[in-house]
Amino acid sequence: MPDQYFNFSALYHAAKSFLLNLQRSISTPMNSFGDRLVVVLCKITARLPFWIIFGLADIFYVFLYNIIGYRRKVVHENLVRSFPEKTPEEIKNITKKFYHHLTDMGLETIKFSRMTEKQIDDRLKVLNLDIYEEYYQQGKSMIVLGQHHNNWEWSGSMQRFIKAQFLVVYNPVRTNKRFEKFLLQTRERFGAQSIPVNHSVRTALAFNENERHSALMLASDQTPPANSQFWTTFLNQETAFFAGPMKIAKKTNLPIIFHHTRKVGRGCYEVFHYKLIENPAEFTSEAIMMAYVNKLEEIIKTEPEYWLWSHRRWKHKRTANIELHERSMNHPDKNNNLKEVKINI
C-alpha cells in the first residue's frame, strides 16, 4: 500500500488499545473507592442500635425481594426441587420468610463487629459447652460440623467460653479484599481464627499436634470443590457434599461435634452442641458423612426458611463415573450400629 494512505487497521487497534488502557486506569481507582466505601458504610451501620438495624433490614427486604428480585429464580427452583410436596403458596411463604431472614442476618453480621459481650450474651445463648471441656481435658482436639442455617456468623464469640482454639473455615471474598478483612476482624475479635477452606486439612493436622488443642468448625452444606465431593441423595435430589470433614476425621480420629443454631426471635439465637461421632476411625467415611447429612436434612425440613437458598447449591450434576452413596437414615453409635439422635428444634 502506498505511504500516503492511512493504515486504518493499525489505527483501529491503536485506538482500541488506548481506550482499554484508559478504562483500566479509571476503573481501578473507582473499584478501590467502591471497596473502601462498602467498608466505611459497614462500620457506620455497626454503630446503629438494633431497632434501626432491623428497620434497615425491612427496607432491604423490599429492595431485594420486590424490586431487584435478587436470585429469586435460584431460590424458587431450589425450594421447588427440595419440597415437591408443597403447594405454590407454601413455597412463596417460605421464600418471603427466607428473604426477611437473609436481610436480617446480613445486617446482624455487620452489627456483630461492634456488639459488646453483654449485647451478644443477651441475644446468643450457647449451650452444651461441657462437651468441649470434656474433650479438652482428655487432650483431644475436635471437629465441629455446622451449617449455613440461621446465623452462623456469631459463632466466633464461642471462643470466650472454651479453652480449645476455635478455628472457623471460610470461603474467601475474592471480589472485595477490604470487605473480607473487615469480616475476618469481626469473626476473630474474641480470639477465634479464620482458616481459608483450601487450608483446612493441613491446618487441622498442624493444630492437632500443638499443645493447645483446637475445635475446627466446618460447614459442609454448600457446593464443594470438584476434587473433594461426596455424592448422596439430599432434599429429593442428587447432591454433592464437601468431603473434607470425613477426610480429616478419618486421618486424625478426632471426635465430631454437631453445631446447631436455632432462631428464637428476631436477632436472638440458641446454639446447641451434640456428640455426633466420638471415634471416627471405627466407622466408614460414608457413615461419617451420613451422620451429618441426616441431621442437616432434619433441621432444614423443620425450619426451611432459615437455610441459604440463594446459593446455587445444585449447579453441578453428577457424572456416571462418580458413585452415588445410598442414604442411611440413622447414624452410627460406638458399636458400629445405627441409632437415631434427636436434635432440639
N, C-alpha and C positions, 0 to 999 in steps of 0.2 A: 504494500500500500504506500502511495506517495507520502512524503513527510508533511505536506501541507494539510493532510486530512487528519482529523482527530481519531484517536483510538477510543471509541465510545465504550467498548468492553472494559478496558483498563480504567477509564474514568468512572464507570459504574461501580466497579469493585473497590476503587479507592474511596469513593463517596460512601459506599456501604460500610467499609471498614471504619471510616471516620465516625459515622453515625453510631455504630455499635460501641466504639470506644467512648464516645460522648455519653451514651446511655449508661454504660458501666460506671463512668466517673460520677454521674449524677445519682444512679440508683444505690451505689454502695453507701455513701453518707446518708441517704434517705432511709435505707434499711437500718443502718446503725441508729439513726434518730428514732425510728419507729420502735426498735428493740428497747432502747432506753425509756421511751415514753410508756411502754407497756409496764415496765418495772416500776416506774415512778407512780403510775396510776394504781398499781397493786399496793404499793406502800402507803399511799394516801387512803385507799379503801380499807386497809387493815386497821386503821385508826378509828374507823367509824363504829358506833355502837351496833349491837345486833339488830335492833329494831329497824335501823336504816339498812343494814346489810340485807335483811330479808325483804325489805321494800324494794331494794335494787334487784334482788333475785326475782321478784314478781314481775318487774318491768322486763328483765332479760328473758323470762319465760315467754312473755307475749312476743318479744322480738324474735327469739329462736324458733318458737313453735308456729306462731301465726304469720309472721312477716317473711322471714327468710326461709323458714322450713328446714332448719339445719338437720341434715341427714334423715329427714322424715321417711324417705323411701327405704333407707337401710334399716331403720328402727322397725318400720311396718313389716318388711319382709322377714326380718329376724323373728319377730313375735309370731307372725302367722305360721311360719315353719315350725316354731318351737311349741306352739299351742294350737294345733289344728282343730281341737275340740271346742275352742272358744268362738263365740259369735263376733261379728264385726264390731258391735257395740262394746263388747268386753275388751277387744283389742284396742279400740280407741280410748277407753278409760285407762287402761294400763299405760298407753302411750303418753297421755296427758300427765299422769302421775309421774312417769319417768322423767319427762322434761322439767316438771316442777322440782323434782329431787336433783336433777342434773345441775340446774342453776343454783339451787341451794348449796350443793356440795362444792361447786366451783368457788363460790364466794366464801364458804366456810374454810376452804383450803387457804385462801388469801388471808382471811381473818386470823387463822391459826398462827401466823408469823408474829402477831402482836398480843396474843392472848396470854394472860397471866396464868400461873399454876392454879389459882383459885377458880378462874373462869373455866379452865379445862376440867377441873375436878367437878365443877357444878354441872357440866354438860357431857362428861365422858366417864362412865363407871367401868373400871377394868376389873374383871372377876376371875377367879380360879388361878391366881398368880402363884399359889403354893406349888403348882406343877413345876414352874421354873426353878423355885428354890430347891425342890426335891432333887431334880436332875443336877443342879449346880453343886449341891452338897455331895452328890455321887461322883463329881468330877467329870460330868458329861456336858458336851455342847448339845444343841438341839436344832432341829429343822422345824420351822413354823410355816404351815401352809395356810395362806389367806386367799382372798378372792376380791374381785372388783365389785363388791356388793356393799351398799350403804357407804359410809365414809371410811375409806382405808387410809387417808392422808394423816389423820390424827394419831395413828398407831405409834409414831415415833416417840410420843410422850411416855410410852411404857417404860422407857429406859430409866425413868425416875424410880421405878418400883422393883426392878430386877437387877441382880448382880452381874449376870452374864452380859457381854457386849451385844447389844441389839443391832443386827445388820439387816438393812432393807434393800432388796434387789429392785432395780428400777430400769425402765427404758429411757435412754437419754432423749432430751428435747433437741432435736437436730436443727430446727428452724430458728431458734432464738436462744443463743447460749447465755445471754444475760438473764433471761427468764428462768432458764434451767438452774443457774447459780442461785437465783432467788429461792426457787423451790428446794434446792439442796440445803441451803442455810436454814430454811423453815423446818425441814424434816430432821435436821441434825442439831437443832438448838438445845436439846436436852441430853445430848451425848450419843445418840444413835448414829450409825454410819451408813451411808448410802453406797451401794455397790452396783456398777453397771451390769446388766444381765449377762453380757458376754464374759464377765469375770467371775460369775457366781460360783462355779465349780472349784476353780483354783483358790478362790477366797475361802470357801468352806473348808477345804483341805488345810489351808495355811492356818486358819483360826483354830481348827481342831487340834493343832499341835502346840498352840500357845498356852501359857499358864492361865490366862484369863479365858474362860470358856465363853462361847458365843451362842446366840439364838439367831439363826439365819432365816429371815422371813421371805418367802417366795409366793407369788400369785401365779398359778398355772392355768388360769381360766381364759386367757386371751391367746391370740394367734401365735403359735410357736415358730421358731426358725426352722427352715427346711431340714437341717441336719440333726434336729432333736425333737422328733414327733412321735407321739403315741396315739394311735387312732382307735376310737371306740364309738359306740352309739350314745349320743347325749342330746337330750331335748328333741327326740324324734328324728335325729339326722346324724349322719356320719360326721365326726368331729375330731380334730387333732388337738392334743394337749402337749404342753411343754414337758418333755421327758426329763428335764434337769433334776427335779426333786427325787425321782426314783433312782437316778444315777448316783446322786450324792448320797442318798440313804444307803444304797447297796455298798457303795465304796467305803463309807465311814461307819455304818451301823449306828448312826445317831438316832435317838428317839424322835418321833414325829408328833408334833402338836398341831391340832386343828384350831385355827383362829377364826372366830365368827363374830361379826359386828351386827347388832340389831338396833334398828331405829325405834326409839320410844317417844319421840316428839321432834318438833322442828329444831334442828341443831342440837339434839340430845341423843346419845347413843349408849348402849351397853356392849361390852366386849367380853365374850366367853372364850375359854380355852379348854380343850379336851385332849386327853391322850388318844392318839389315833393308832399308832403302832410303836411299841417300845423297842423291839429288836428287829429292825428291817432285814437283817441278814438271814433271819429264819423264814422269810417269805419270798415269793417270786416278785419280780418287778411289776408284773401285771397286777398282783394282789395289792401292792402298794398304791398303784395309780387308781385302781378301782375303789379303794377305801376313800380316796379324796373325791373322785368323780361322783360317787353315790351321795356323799354329804352335800356337795355343791349343788347337785340337781335337786335334792330335797329342799334346800334353802330357797333356790330360785323359784321353784314351783309354788312355794308358800308365800313368798313376797317378790313377785316378778318385777314390780315397778322399780326396785332398787338396784337392779343389775345394770351393767354398762351396755345397753342395747345399741348404742350409736356406734360401737366398734364393729368393723367389718369382720366379724368372727368367723364366718363361713365362706370367705372369699376363695379359699383353696379347696380343691377336690382331691380325694384320694385316688391314686393311680392303681391299676390292677396288681402291680407287683408289691404293693405295701399291704401288710397284714392289718385286718380289722379285728380287734380283740372283742370277743363276746362279753357282754356285761355280766358281772357277778353282783347281785343286788345287795349283798351284805359285805361286811369287812372282816379281815382275819383277826382272831384272838391269838394269844401266846401259844396255844396248842395247834395252831395252823388250821383251826376250824373257822367257819364263818359265823359271825354273830351280828346282831343289829345294835347300833349305838345311837341313842336318842340325842338329838341336838335341840337345845332350847330355842324355840322360835316364838 
